Amino acid sequence: MLRNDAKSRSDPETLALQALAYVAADADLGPRLLELTGLDADSLRARAADRDVLAATLGFLAAHEPSLIGCAHALGVAPAALVAAEAALAG
C-alpha cells in the first residue's frame, strides 16, 4: 500500500497523480490507458500534471469498478474519494 497522508487524500491533484502512478505501474492498466487516451508513454509523462490527463485517468478507473477498487485499496482511500477527485479536476 502506498503511503497516503491526510493532505494527499484531500488534494484531488495529488490523489490523481498517485492513481496515475498506480495505473502506469500495472502491466494491464498502463497499456490500456495509453490506448484509450491516444498518448504514448513519453507524452503521458510530459503531461502527468495536466488536470485533463489526471481527470481522464480517474475516469478510466471509474469506468471499471474492479480497477477503481484495486487502486483505492492500494492508495488507502475509499473508491468514492477517487470519483470525487475526478469531479473536482473535471469541473
C-alpha positions in Angstrom: 0.0 0.0 0.0 1.3 3.5 -0.9 1.7 6.0 1.9 -1.2 8.3 1.9 -1.4 11.1 4.5 -4.5 13.3 5.1 -3.3 16.1 2.8 -2.9 13.8 -0.2 -6.3 12.2 0.5 -7.9 15.6 0.3 -6.0 17.1 -2.6 -7.5 15.9 -6.0 -4.3 16.5 -8.0 -2.1 14.6 -5.6 -4.6 11.7 -5.4 -4.9 11.7 -9.2 -1.1 11.6 -9.6 -0.9 8.7 -7.2 -3.7 6.9 -9.2 -1.7 7.6 -12.4 1.4 6.0 -10.9 -0.7 3.0 -9.9 -2.1 2.7 -13.4 1.3 3.2 -15.1 2.9 0.5 -13.0 0.2 -2.0 -13.8 1.0 -4.3 -16.8 -2.6 -4.4 -17.9 -3.9 -1.0 -17.0 -1.0 1.1 -18.2 -1.1 0.0 -21.9 -4.9 0.2 -21.9 -4.8 3.8 -20.6 -2.3 4.7 -23.3 -4.5 3.0 -25.9 -7.7 4.8 -24.8 -6.1 8.3 -24.5 -4.0 8.0 -27.7 -0.9 9.1 -25.7 2.4 7.3 -25.8 4.5 6.8 -22.6 6.6 9.9 -23.2 3.6 12.1 -23.8 1.9 10.8 -20.7 5.0 11.5 -18.6 5.2 15.0 -20.0 1.5 15.7 -19.3 1.3 13.9 -16.0 0.5 17.1 -14.1 -2.2 18.2 -16.7 -5.6 18.3 -15.0 -7.3 16.9 -18.1 -4.9 13.9 -18.1 -5.4 13.4 -14.3 -9.2 13.6 -14.7 -9.1 11.2 -17.6 -7.0 8.7 -15.5 -9.6 8.8 -12.7 -12.4 8.5 -15.2 -10.6 5.5 -16.7 -10.5 3.8 -13.3 -14.1 4.8 -12.5 -15.3 3.1 -15.7 -14.1 -0.3 -14.4 -15.1 -0.9 -10.9 -12.6 -3.6 -10.1 -9.8 -1.3 -11.2 -11.2 1.6 -9.2 -11.4 -0.6 -6.1 -7.9 -2.0 -6.6 -6.5 1.4 -7.0 -8.4 2.8 -4.0 -7.2 -0.1 -1.9 -3.6 0.4 -3.0 -3.8 4.1 -2.2 -5.6 3.6 1.1 -8.6 5.6 0.2 -12.3 5.0 -0.5 -13.2 4.5 -4.1 -15.6 7.5 -3.7 -12.5 9.7 -3.0 -11.2 8.9 -6.4 -14.5 9.6 -8.0 -14.7 12.9 -6.1 -11.2 13.8 -7.2 -12.2 13.2 -10.8 -15.2 15.5 -10.4 -13.1 18.2 -8.8 -10.5 18.0 -11.6 -13.0 17.9 -14.4 -15.2 20.7 -13.0 
